[in-house]
Every structure is written in C-alpha cells, then in structure tokens.
C-alpha cells in the first residue's frame, strides 16, 4: 500500500531528523507535499498533484497528465529517501513507482529522483528524473551523457521553478 509505505518512509525520515533542531516540521511539510503529489498521480487527482507544481506550469501539467491518463496507471508508489541541502530550502526525494500501461498490461518498476524547493510555506517540485528501472511516461530521462543533452520527454518539461 503506497500511502502506508510512504508514511513509514516519511516517519522514518522525520524521526531521523528530530534531533536536528527544527528540521522535523520542515521534513513533515515536504513529506506531506510529496504525498499530495504522489497520491494525486496515483488516484488520478491531477488538480491535487498540480498544487505541488509551479503555478505557471499547472495548466500544462494537468493537460499533459490527462493525456497520459488514457493509458498510464500508477499502481503504487513509495518514498524511499528524503534529504535536504544545507539551508533547508531544497530537498531531494527518491520515489519508486509501480505502474502499467493499459494497452500492454505489464507492471513496471521505475525509481525516480525529484528535486523540490521551498516557496513560502509550500514545497514545489522542480524536476523528476528516472534513476533506474523502466522508462516511465511523464518522467524525464537523465541527461544523455554521450551527447550532454536531455533525452527526456515533454511531460515534465518546464517544471523547473526559477
């Protein structure tokens, strides 16, 4: 169960940061926004997921996700890592998705790394890139090391918050 798995991972991250003087609320906020994003994608509540995307990109994000929705099903997801930069305003999150395309019916596993940044009291996703596993629609591919160019798709194009 994704929510339980994500909750356990988030609780572990919060517990491990509890002694860091004030890191716990920050962790809880980011974990909550990650859950909102992940659950929004899984349960096809794209408006809820879009609340964690830069305002200038929200409409495009929803349109792109609705296009993918005709075939893509996220069966489960789990947050496996959560870390902050030194100033606590940027976070890196690792997710593992279980997903399938209705047209094929084969369950795939994809691990992604998300970059998040704090904007006031809200965390927004800047980028999501596949680390390993199967290529997943809606997730950018890592930079092509041979040519030094992005080999990603267009779904997350422009998600970077500036």
N, C-alpha and C positions, 0 to 999 in steps of 0.2 A: 504494500500500500504506500503510494507516493507520499501522502501527507504525513503518515506516521514516520516513514524513513527520513523525510526532510525535517520533520520535527525533532527526531532523535539527533540528527546531524547538527541541527541548529542549537539544540540544547547542549550538546557536547561542546560546540564552539563557544557558546555563551559561558558555560561552566569553566572552560579553559581560560577565558579572558576575564573572569570575575575578579581576579587579584590584580588587574591592571589599572585600577583606579579610574572608573568612569567608562571603561571600554564596553562593559556589559550592555548599557542602554543602546549604544551605537550598534553593537552586534545584533541586538534584538530588532532594531529598526531595519537593518539591512536584511536580516533573515526573513523578516515579515514581508519586505518588498520582493525578495526573491521568491517566496512562497506565492505571493499575489501574482507574480509574472508566470511562474511555472504552472500553478493551478489554472490560471486564465487560459494558457495554451492547452493544457490537458483537457479541460472541460469546455473548450471552445468558447470561452467568455473573453473574446478578444478586446472588448472595451476595458475589462479589468486588467488584462495584461498591458494594454496600451497606456494605462496610468503610470507605468514604470518606464515609459519611452519619452524622449524629449518631446515637448509639446509641438514643435514644428514638424515632427515626423509621425505623429499619432495617426492622422488620417491615412497616410500612405501605408503605415504598418498594418492598420485594420484591413485596408483593401487587399494588401498582399496576403495576409493571413486568411482572409475569406476565400481568396483564390486557391490557396493550398488546402483549405478545408474540404474541398470536393474529393480529395484522395487521402490526405495525411491524417493519421490518427496517432496521437501520443497516448500510449497505453499506460505509462508510468514514468516517473522521474524521481530522482533523489539528489539532494545536495550532498556532495562528498567532501567539500573543502570550502572554507571561508577565511580570507586573510585580508589585512588592511595595510596600506602604506603607512609611513611614519607619522603623517599628520592626521590620519584617520578619516580623510575625506575621499579616499578612493579605496575600492575593495575589489578583490579578485575572488570569483566564486567558480567552483567546478561542479558541473551537473552531469548526471548520467541519465540519458533518456532511453526508454524502450518505446519503439514506435513501429508503425507499419503503414504501407500504402494499401488502401482498399483494393486497388486494381491488381495487386500482387499477392497480398495476404501473408507475407513473410515478415516475422518480427525481427527488427534490427536493434542494435545497441550502438549508441553514439555518446561519447564523452566530450563535453564542451567546456571551454573556459569563457566566463563572462567577465567583462570589466564594468564596474559600477562607479558612479561618482555621486557625492552628496550635493544636493541643491536645496539649501534651507533645511527643512525637516524631512525631506524626501530623498530617497535614493533612486537614481535613474540608470538604466542600463545603457552603456555606451557602445558595447560591441559584444558579440558572441561568435566564437570561432571553434571549429571542430579540432579536438586534440587527437582523438583516436576513435576507431570504430568506423562504422559505415557512414558514407556521405548522407547527410540528412537535409531534405528540403527545408529552407528557411534558416539554415545555419551557414555562415560564411566558412569557406575553406581557408586554411592557413596560407600565408604568403608563399607563393611558389619560389622556393629557394634557388631553383635553377635560373629563373629569369628575373627574380626580385620583384615580381608583380603579384597583386592579389589574384587568386584564382577563384574567388568566391562568387556566390550567386547574387541576385539583386534584392532578395527579401530583406536582408539587414543593411543594405546599402544606405549610407547616410545616418545610421543610428548614432554615430559618434556625437556626443554632446560637446559643444565648444563654448 
